[in-house]
Amino acid sequence: MTMTIDARGRSCPEPVLMTRNALASKDKSYEVLVDNPTAVQNVTRFARKSGYDISVAEQAGTYRLTLTRR
């Protein structure tokens, strides 16, 4: 099962902190929703350092980051 973190409308560092807290559950995959490019960059950087592969898709101003444990 994939955990979803909805960080839309949040400014950094809050999306990264929300992601960090969710990663503590040790699920295999996560979906992070953000609505600004800075959050995409920061969450991507954090996820990669934490051992996750990441893919990003954008639709109508919402970025969907899919994190999968390596």
N, C-alpha and C positions, 0 to 999 in steps of 0.2 A: 504494500500500500504506500502511496505517495502522500507525504504531509505537505499541505499548502500553507505558505506564509504570505499573508496579504499585507504588504508594506506600502501600498499606494497611498499617496498623500503625506507620507512621512519624509522628513529630510534627514540627511546623513548626520550622524552615524546611526540613527535608529534602525534603518533596514538591515545594516550589518549586525547590530546587536540582537535584533529579532531572529536573524538567521543563526547567529552563534548559539542562542538559547535553544533553538529548535534542533540544531545538530547534536545537542547533548542527548537527545533521545536515541541516537545511533541508528536511525532508519537508513535504509539503503538508498532512498531517493527522496528528493524534496522539490517542490515547485515554489519559486519566490516571485511574487507579483510586485512590480515597482512601476513608477510612472515618470522617471527622469533618468537621463543618461549617466549622471554622476553616481546614482545608486547602482546602476548596472555595473559600472566600472568597479566600485568599491566592493559590492557583493561578490562579483566575479573573482577579484583578487583574493578576497578572504576565503572563498570556497576552494580555490585552487591550492592555497597554502594549507588548507585543512584536509587535503586528499580527495577532493571531488573533481570529476570532470563536469564541464558546464556547457550547456547550449542555450542560446538566446533567440527568442522569436519576438517580434514586435507587431502589434495589431492595434490600430486606433489609439495610439498613445500609451498603451500598456505593454510593458516588457514582461515576458514570461521566461524566467530563468529556470532551467531544469538542471538540478544537481544530482549527479549519480556517483556513488562511492566507487573509487578505483579498486 
